[in-house]
Amino acid sequence: MRCHSSNVPAATVKFAPMVVSIIVVFASCQTGVACTAFMLQDGQDLVAAKNYDYNFSDGFVMVNKRNVSKQAMLLGPDTAAQWTSKYGSVTFNQYGREMPIGGMNEAGLVVETLMLPASRYPEVDDRPAVMSWMQYQLDCHGTVAEVLASDKQVRMHYAIPMPLHFFVCDRQGQAATIEFIDGRLVCHSAATLPVEAITNSTYTESTAFLRQYEGFGGNQAIPRGVPGSLERFACAAARVKNYKAGPSVSPIAYAFETLNQVRQGNATQWSIVYDLANLEIHYRTQKRRRTKIVKLAGLDFGCQEPVQMIGINTPRTGLLNSHLFDYDPELNRHLVFYAIRHTLQTKFLPEAVINQLADYPETTSCK
């Protein structure tokens, strides 16, 4: 059975205690910088976008395979989920394979993560737990509805110290924000998601703040170039509301311009636009400003062939598919060590712990 969640004693997955800190930093924006995500749709146009703001830009684009058996990394008195991936995906990974910051799968599901200071995760219960919640969702689900339903089957591991929330959207044009408030999942979608955007405040806070601005019930001018989370939400919200498809309007270009309006100077390391309708990913980086493209339709997601990868800051531009190369564990290890040593919260971790993280992909297997 694919993407089932089994209860596996945490003791069977032995990771040093400090691994928890590493795992969570992967999918978060550090305090002091900021991230923004949103979705645009009108007619046949359907794109999602994200600015990743952080203190360095290195990482890999990873092509993750379907039919791969996995078991969650956990710590402490808890149970680990295990599953077999149903979908292949393309993800952006800064702290190694299987620990994405954002991505899209072959069904057109996009999952992005941002920091939310108000987050508090569920306590231990009968559900098995996952650390890399994003990779689990991309592996197992093709729609927002399926992601939301999965809360009955798995939960975020309680020990994750970094406060996160998520923006999820699919090829059917559905979107949702997913927060963990007071130990429970809080979702905004459909009628409760009047604006398909997210920054680093709760969605309730964000929409309440928005009401003072023109076009949303108030008379104040939309803020531009202001770094605050709520101001960025208002700016993104106005851009989302004002988007109209047309023969002279490129949704990709409009999305990039929106990301540019909420960028945080040199802290914005990656600007990513997901074309859900055409299953394409367009992105730019702080180091390499020209657009790069990955087309999911041209990728081999069968697990009989090696995972593929490419450096996020590759000097190549345009379509990257033909330039992807087979996964190299040593390059992955180098990235993990580099990223951890250049991250304030993890720079003093012992080498043995970092090795455990770098070796985690070897615990997965093709079915």
C-alpha positions as CSV (number, residue, x, y, z in Angstrom):
1,M,0.0,0.0,0.0
2,R,1.4,3.4,-1.0
3,C,1.7,6.3,1.4
4,H,0.4,4.4,4.4
5,S,1.5,5.6,7.8
6,S,2.6,2.9,10.2
7,N,3.6,3.2,13.8
8,V,7.3,2.5,14.1
9,P,9.0,2.9,17.5
10,A,11.2,5.9,17.5
11,A,14.0,3.8,19.0
12,T,14.3,2.0,15.6
13,V,15.4,5.3,14.0
14,K,18.5,6.3,16.0
15,F,19.5,10.0,15.5
16,A,21.4,12.2,17.9
17,P,19.4,14.7,19.9
18,M,20.7,17.7,18.0
19,V,19.3,16.5,14.7
20,V,16.0,18.0,15.6
21,S,17.5,21.5,15.4
22,I,19.0,20.7,12.0
23,I,15.8,19.3,10.4
24,V,13.7,22.3,11.3
25,V,16.1,25.0,10.1
26,F,15.9,23.4,6.6
27,A,12.3,24.5,6.0
28,S,12.3,27.8,7.7
29,C,13.2,31.5,7.4
30,Q,15.5,32.7,10.1
31,T,14.3,35.4,12.5
32,G,15.3,38.8,11.1
33,V,14.6,37.9,7.5
34,A,11.3,37.1,5.8
35,C,9.5,35.0,3.2
36,T,6.5,35.5,1.1
37,A,4.3,33.1,-0.9
38,F,1.2,33.5,-3.0
39,M,-0.9,32.1,-5.9
40,L,-2.2,33.8,-9.0
41,Q,-5.1,32.4,-11.0
42,D,-7.4,33.8,-13.7
43,G,-8.8,31.8,-16.6
44,Q,-6.1,29.2,-17.7
45,D,-3.4,31.0,-15.8
46,L,-2.4,29.3,-12.5
47,V,1.0,30.0,-10.9
48,A,2.3,29.9,-7.3
49,A,5.4,31.8,-6.2
50,K,7.8,32.2,-3.2
51,N,10.6,34.4,-2.1
52,Y,13.1,32.5,0.1
53,D,14.9,35.0,2.3
54,Y,17.9,33.7,4.2
55,N,21.6,34.4,4.9
56,F,23.1,32.2,2.1
57,S,22.0,30.8,-1.3
58,D,23.7,27.5,-1.8
59,G,21.6,24.3,-2.4
60,F,20.5,21.8,-4.9
61,V,17.4,21.3,-7.1
62,M,16.5,17.6,-6.5
63,V,14.4,15.2,-8.6
64,N,12.8,12.9,-6.1
65,K,11.4,9.5,-7.3
66,R,8.1,7.7,-6.9
67,N,7.8,4.2,-5.4
68,V,10.5,4.9,-2.8
69,S,10.1,3.4,0.7
70,K,10.9,5.8,3.6
71,Q,10.8,6.0,7.3
72,A,10.6,9.4,9.1
73,M,13.6,10.5,11.2
74,L,12.4,11.2,14.8
75,L,13.7,11.9,18.2
76,G,12.4,10.9,21.7
77,P,9.3,9.1,22.8
78,D,7.3,9.1,19.7
79,T,6.4,6.9,16.7
80,A,7.8,7.3,13.2
81,A,5.6,7.3,10.1
82,Q,6.7,5.1,7.1
83,W,5.4,5.4,3.6
84,T,6.2,4.7,-0.1
85,S,6.2,7.7,-2.4
86,K,3.3,7.8,-4.8
87,Y,4.5,10.8,-6.8
88,G,7.8,12.1,-8.0
89,S,8.7,15.7,-7.3
90,V,11.2,18.5,-7.9
91,T,12.4,20.3,-4.7
92,F,14.7,23.0,-3.5
93,N,17.0,21.6,-0.9
94,Q,19.5,23.6,1.1
95,Y,20.4,21.1,3.9
96,G,20.5,18.0,1.8
97,R,18.3,15.5,0.0
98,E,15.0,14.6,1.6
99,M,14.8,17.9,3.5
100,P,13.2,20.4,1.1
101,I,12.4,24.0,1.6
102,G,9.8,24.0,-1.2
103,G,8.8,22.1,-4.3
104,M,6.1,20.7,-6.7
105,N,5.2,17.1,-7.5
106,E,4.1,15.6,-10.8
107,A,0.4,15.9,-9.9
108,G,0.9,19.7,-9.6
109,L,0.8,20.0,-5.8
110,V,3.0,22.8,-4.5
111,V,4.1,23.0,-0.9
112,E,6.1,25.9,0.5
113,T,7.2,26.7,4.0
114,L,7.6,29.9,6.0
115,M,8.4,30.8,9.6
116,L,5.4,31.6,12.0
117,P,6.4,32.6,15.5
118,A,3.0,31.7,16.9
119,S,3.3,28.0,15.9
120,R,2.9,25.2,18.5
121,Y,2.8,21.6,17.3
122,P,0.6,18.8,18.5
123,E,1.4,16.7,21.5
124,V,2.1,12.9,21.1
125,D,-1.1,11.0,20.2
126,D,-2.0,7.8,18.3
127,R,-0.8,9.2,15.0
128,P,2.7,8.5,13.7
129,A,4.9,11.6,13.3
130,V,7.1,13.1,10.6
131,M,9.8,15.7,10.7
132,S,10.0,16.5,7.0
133,W,6.3,17.2,6.6
134,M,6.8,18.8,3.2
135,Q,8.5,15.9,1.6
136,Y,5.9,13.5,3.0
137,Q,3.1,15.6,1.4
138,L,4.8,15.8,-2.0
139,D,5.5,12.1,-1.9
140,C,1.9,11.1,-1.0
141,H,-0.6,13.6,-2.1
142,G,-1.8,15.3,-5.3
143,T,-4.4,17.8,-4.0
144,V,-4.9,20.3,-1.2
145,A,-7.9,18.3,0.0
146,E,-5.6,15.2,0.4
147,V,-3.0,17.2,2.3
148,L,-5.7,18.5,4.7
149,A,-7.2,15.0,5.1
150,S,-3.7,13.6,6.0
151,D,-3.9,15.3,9.4
152,K,-6.0,12.4,10.6
153,Q,-3.2,10.0,9.7
154,V,0.1,11.8,10.5
155,R,1.2,14.8,12.5
156,M,4.2,17.1,12.8
157,H,6.7,15.8,15.4
158,Y,6.1,17.7,18.7
159,A,9.9,18.3,19.3
160,I,10.5,20.6,16.3
161,P,11.7,23.8,17.9
162,M,11.4,26.1,14.9
163,P,7.9,27.6,14.3
164,L,6.7,26.9,10.8
165,H,3.6,27.2,8.7
166,F,2.8,26.2,5.1
167,F,1.3,27.3,1.9
168,V,-0.2,24.6,-0.3
169,C,-1.8,24.8,-3.7
170,D,-2.8,22.4,-6.5
171,R,-3.5,22.1,-10.2
172,Q,-7.2,22.4,-9.6
173,G,-6.7,25.9,-8.4
174,Q,-7.2,25.2,-4.7
175,A,-5.0,26.7,-2.1
176,A,-4.6,26.6,1.7
177,T,-2.6,28.0,4.5
178,I,-1.7,25.5,7.2
179,E,-0.8,26.6,10.7
180,F,-0.2,24.8,14.0
181,I,-1.8,26.9,16.7
182,D,-2.2,25.7,20.3
183,G,-1.3,22.2,19.3
184,R,-3.8,21.7,16.5
185,L,-3.8,22.2,12.7
186,V,-5.6,25.4,11.6
187,C,-6.4,25.6,7.9
188,H,-7.7,28.4,5.8
189,S,-9.0,27.4,2.4
190,A,-11.8,28.1,-0.1
191,A,-14.2,30.6,1.5
192,T,-11.9,31.1,4.5
193,L,-9.0,32.0,2.2
194,P,-10.1,35.3,0.7
195,V,-6.5,36.2,-0.3
196,E,-4.2,33.4,-1.6
197,A,-1.0,34.7,0.1
198,I,1.0,34.2,3.2
199,T,4.0,35.8,5.0
200,N,5.2,35.4,8.6
201,S,2.0,36.2,10.6
202,T,-1.1,34.1,11.2
203,Y,-3.6,34.3,8.4
204,T,-6.2,35.8,10.8
205,E,-3.8,38.6,11.8
206,S,-2.9,39.2,8.2
207,T,-6.4,39.6,6.9
208,A,-7.4,41.7,9.8
209,F,-4.5,44.1,9.1
210,L,-5.4,44.1,5.4
211,R,-8.8,45.7,6.0
212,Q,-7.3,49.2,6.4
213,Y,-6.1,49.3,2.8
214,E,-7.7,50.4,-0.4
215,G,-9.5,47.6,-2.2
216,F,-9.9,45.6,1.1
217,G,-12.3,47.9,3.0
218,G,-10.0,50.7,4.1
219,N,-8.6,53.9,2.6
220,Q,-4.9,53.7,3.1
221,A,-2.5,53.2,0.2
222,I,-1.0,49.7,-0.2
223,P,2.5,49.7,1.3
224,R,5.4,49.1,-1.0
225,G,8.9,48.1,-0.1
226,V,8.2,47.8,3.6
227,P,9.9,44.8,5.3
228,G,7.3,43.9,7.9
229,S,5.4,40.7,7.5
230,L,1.9,42.3,7.5
231,E,3.0,45.0,5.1
232,R,4.4,42.4,2.7
233,F,1.1,40.5,3.0
234,A,-0.8,43.6,2.0
235,C,1.4,44.3,-1.0
236,A,1.2,40.6,-2.2
237,A,-2.6,40.6,-1.6
238,A,-3.1,43.7,-3.8
239,R,-1.0,42.1,-6.5
240,V,-2.9,38.9,-6.3
241,K,-6.3,40.7,-6.4
242,N,-5.3,42.9,-9.3
243,Y,-4.0,40.1,-11.6
244,K,-5.9,39.7,-14.8
245,A,-5.0,37.2,-17.5
246,G,-4.6,38.6,-21.0
247,P,-2.7,38.0,-24.3
248,S,-0.1,40.6,-23.3
249,V,0.2,39.5,-19.7
250,S,2.6,36.8,-18.7
251,P,1.7,35.2,-15.4
252,I,5.3,34.1,-14.9
253,A,6.5,37.7,-15.4
254,Y,3.8,39.1,-13.2
255,A,4.7,36.7,-10.4
256,F,8.4,37.6,-10.6
257,E,7.5,41.3,-10.5
258,T,5.3,40.6,-7.4
259,L,8.2,38.8,-5.8
260,N,10.4,41.7,-6.6
261,Q,8.1,44.1,-4.9
262,V,8.3,42.1,-1.6
263,R,11.9,41.1,-1.8
264,Q,14.2,41.9,1.1
265,G,17.3,43.1,-0.7
266,N,20.2,40.8,-0.7
267,A,18.5,38.5,1.8
268,T,16.2,37.2,-0.9
269,Q,18.2,34.3,-2.1
270,W,15.7,32.5,-4.3
271,S,12.6,33.7,-6.2
272,I,10.6,30.7,-7.4
273,V,7.5,30.6,-9.7
274,Y,5.6,27.4,-10.2
275,D,3.5,27.1,-13.3
276,L,1.0,24.5,-12.1
277,A,-0.9,24.4,-15.4
278,N,2.1,23.4,-17.4
279,L,4.1,21.6,-14.6
280,E,7.1,23.9,-14.9
281,I,9.3,25.6,-12.3
282,H,11.0,28.9,-13.1
283,Y,13.4,30.4,-10.7
284,R,16.1,33.0,-10.1
285,T,18.7,33.4,-7.4
286,Q,20.6,36.2,-5.8
287,K,23.8,35.0,-7.3
288,R,22.4,34.1,-10.7
289,R,19.6,36.5,-11.8
290,R,18.8,35.0,-15.2
291,T,15.8,32.6,-15.2
292,K,16.3,28.8,-15.0
293,I,13.5,26.3,-15.8
294,V,12.7,22.7,-14.9
295,K,9.9,21.0,-16.8
296,L,8.5,18.1,-14.8
297,A,6.9,16.5,-17.9
298,G,10.4,15.7,-19.2
299,L,11.7,14.0,-16.1
300,D,12.0,10.3,-15.3
301,F,10.5,9.7,-11.9
302,G,10.9,6.0,-11.9
303,C,13.0,4.9,-8.9
304,Q,15.0,2.3,-11.0
305,E,17.0,5.2,-12.3
306,P,19.2,7.4,-10.0
307,V,17.8,10.6,-8.3
308,Q,19.0,13.6,-10.3
309,M,20.2,17.0,-9.1
310,I,21.8,20.3,-10.1
311,G,23.2,23.2,-8.1
312,I,20.7,25.9,-7.5
313,N,23.2,28.5,-8.5
314,T,24.3,26.7,-11.7
315,P,25.6,29.2,-14.3
316,R,23.3,27.5,-16.9
317,T,20.2,29.4,-17.8
318,G,17.0,28.4,-19.6
319,L,15.8,24.8,-19.5
320,L,17.9,22.7,-17.1
321,N,16.5,19.2,-17.7
322,S,19.3,18.1,-19.9
323,H,21.9,19.4,-17.5
324,L,20.7,17.4,-14.5
325,F,23.2,14.8,-13.2
326,D,23.0,11.7,-11.1
327,Y,22.8,12.2,-7.3
328,D,26.2,12.3,-5.7
329,P,26.2,11.4,-2.0
330,E,29.5,13.3,-1.5
331,L,28.1,16.5,-3.0
332,N,25.1,16.1,-0.7
333,R,27.4,15.6,2.2
334,H,29.4,18.7,1.3
335,L,26.2,20.8,1.1
336,V,25.0,19.5,4.5
337,F,28.3,20.3,6.2
338,Y,28.5,23.7,4.5
339,A,25.0,24.7,5.3
340,I,25.2,23.6,8.9
341,R,28.5,25.3,9.5
342,H,27.1,28.5,8.0
343,T,23.9,28.5,10.0
344,L,24.1,30.2,13.4
345,Q,21.8,27.7,15.2
346,T,23.8,24.6,14.0
347,K,27.4,25.7,13.3
348,F,28.8,24.0,16.5
349,L,27.1,20.6,15.9
350,P,29.5,17.7,16.1
351,E,30.7,16.0,12.9
352,A,29.0,12.7,13.8
353,V,25.6,14.3,13.9
354,I,26.0,16.0,10.6
355,N,27.1,12.7,9.1
356,Q,23.9,11.1,10.3
357,L,21.9,13.7,8.4
358,A,24.0,13.4,5.3
359,D,23.5,9.6,5.4
360,Y,19.7,9.7,5.8
361,P,18.9,9.3,2.0
362,E,20.7,6.0,2.1
363,T,17.9,4.7,4.5
364,T,15.4,5.0,1.6
365,S,14.9,2.2,-0.9
366,C,13.2,1.7,-4.3
367,K,10.3,-0.7,-4.1
